[in-house]
Amino acid sequence: MTEEASIVKSADWVLCEERGPGVPEGIYGVACMTCEARSPLFDDDQLPVAVWAIQHVQQEPEHRQFIATTEKHWRVHPRPGPTPPAPDSFLQRAAGPTFVGLMCLLTALAGLLPATLN
């Protein structure tokens, strides 16, 4: 994870603005509130959107209200921290109980061995 300003942090996740090569700071557009006309979307530049709105008003003089939108890219990352331990292999999980069982059996046999010799 790159050094980014966090937007929201929770116990296990961090929501950040997406930044990097090819990721725009913002994507801008407008929609006319009188009709269904919409501007194209433009990366990192509000000027073409403003020009589109003015040209729309020149074509439709009564259409003077617009809804402006700005889109940003976000990404959720796992919270940085210690790496969880790798899961044990089957052999590691089985070796402990097997060893304990074998030691119990040998202890029991050691107690029986003197009894059988008498």
C-alpha positions in Angstrom: 0.0 0.0 0.0 1.4 3.4 -0.9 1.4 6.4 1.4 -2.1 7.6 1.0 -4.5 9.7 3.1 -7.0 7.4 4.7 -10.7 8.2 4.2 -12.1 5.5 6.6 -10.3 3.1 8.9 -11.9 0.0 10.5 -10.4 -2.8 12.4 -9.1 -4.8 9.4 -9.5 -2.5 6.4 -8.5 1.0 5.2 -10.4 2.9 2.5 -8.1 5.3 0.5 -8.3 7.3 -2.6 -6.8 5.4 -5.5 -3.6 7.1 -6.7 -1.0 6.1 -9.2 -0.1 6.1 -12.9 -3.2 6.6 -15.1 -5.6 7.2 -12.2 -7.3 10.6 -12.6 -7.6 13.0 -9.6 -11.2 13.4 -10.6 -13.7 12.7 -13.4 -16.1 15.6 -14.1 -19.4 15.9 -15.8 -22.7 17.8 -15.8 -26.4 16.9 -16.5 -29.0 19.4 -17.5 -31.9 19.5 -15.0 -34.4 20.5 -17.6 -33.8 17.8 -20.2 -31.8 14.6 -20.3 -28.7 16.1 -21.9 -25.4 15.1 -20.3 -21.9 16.3 -21.0 -19.1 13.8 -21.8 -16.9 12.9 -18.8 -13.5 14.5 -18.6 -10.5 13.4 -16.5 -8.8 16.0 -14.3 -10.3 19.1 -16.1 -13.5 20.9 -15.3 -13.2 23.5 -18.1 -14.5 21.3 -20.9 -17.6 20.5 -18.7 -18.2 24.2 -18.1 -17.9 25.0 -21.8 -20.4 22.2 -22.6 -22.9 23.7 -20.1 -22.5 27.2 -21.6 -23.0 25.8 -25.2 -26.1 23.9 -24.0 -27.6 27.1 -22.6 -26.8 28.9 -25.9 -28.8 26.1 -27.8 -31.5 25.9 -25.1 -31.8 29.3 -23.4 -34.3 28.1 -20.7 -32.0 25.3 -19.6 -29.9 27.0 -17.0 -29.6 24.5 -14.1 -27.2 21.6 -14.1 -26.1 18.8 -11.7 -22.4 18.6 -11.6 -20.7 15.3 -10.7 -17.2 14.5 -9.7 -16.1 10.9 -9.5 -13.0 9.6 -7.7 -11.4 6.2 -7.6 -11.3 4.5 -4.1 -9.6 1.3 -3.0 -9.9 -0.8 0.1 -6.6 -2.2 1.5 -6.1 -4.6 4.4 -4.8 -2.7 7.4 -1.0 -3.0 7.5 0.3 -4.9 10.4 2.0 -8.1 11.4 1.6 -10.9 9.0 -0.5 -13.7 10.3 1.4 -16.9 10.9 1.4 -19.5 8.1 -0.9 -22.4 8.7 0.8 -25.5 10.1 1.3 -28.4 7.9 -0.5 -31.7 8.5 2.8 -33.3 9.8 3.2 -30.4 12.3 -0.3 -30.7 13.5 -0.1 -34.5 13.8 3.4 -34.8 15.3 2.5 -33.2 18.7 -0.5 -35.5 19.5 1.3 -38.5 18.1 4.4 -37.8 20.3 2.3 -37.4 23.4 0.3 -40.6 22.7 3.5 -42.5 22.1 5.1 -41.2 25.4 1.9 -42.2 27.3 2.0 -45.7 25.8 5.8 -46.1 26.6 5.1 -44.9 30.2 2.3 -47.4 30.6 4.5 -50.2 29.2 7.4 -49.2 31.5 5.0 -49.6 34.4 3.8 -53.0 33.1 7.3 -54.3 32.3 8.4 -54.8 36.0 5.0 -56.4 36.7 5.5 -59.0 34.0 9.0 -59.9 35.2 7.9 -60.9 38.7 
